[in-house]
Amino acid sequence: MAKTDKLSAVKGMNDILPGESARWEWLEAQVRDLMGRFAYRNVRTPIVEHTQLFVRGIGEVTDIVEKEMYSFEDKLNGERLTLRPEGTASLVRATIENNLLYDGGKRMWYLGPMFRHERPQRGRYRQFHQIGAEALGFAGPDVDAELILLAVALWKRLGLTQWRLEINSLGQPEERKAHREALIAYLEQHTDVMDEEAKRRMYSNPLRVLDTKNP
């Protein structure tokens, strides 16, 4: 018999074995029960989507789209496909494609594996799992407060105590526009210490310059 290489899981994509999987099942049960109490309904989207969905939904000039997506060409038909790196874009696509808002707003949630091609390290994996809730088709800030209360209720149910809720906002559209212009003006004064990637993002997505790993 020919000697074969030992097969193992892809680095950063881990097995969940009996014993540990029981904890996952408990967590998922808690999430399902709480989402039901808040009248959120489950949506299950495909793991593979058209690449353009994430380019448009997340933004082309982001680390996720430029560096972290598992994208490939389907050799059967030439389509550009991607393993989903996050859940919101898929849920919004499903909402629009299936006309779910025809009779009013919808409260929905999702749970499942996501994929990002980054260097595996403690707490960061190439296949990770995400829980998300979205309230689509509702106007006003009250739905934002509802989602915050939902998150707090989940943390309490899970027994988490060492946390602090912080809310951050760039304000209304006019305020965000002024912030963007001020940030670009500031960055233009410091191009001598910016790398090429930061210079490229400075006008297309200046907030992403603040994500740089370059000291």
Summary of the structure (lengths in Angstrom):
residues: 215
radius of gyration: 20.7
end to end distance: 54.5
largest distance: 70.9
contacts: 500
relative contact order: 0.12
helix: 43%
strand: 16%
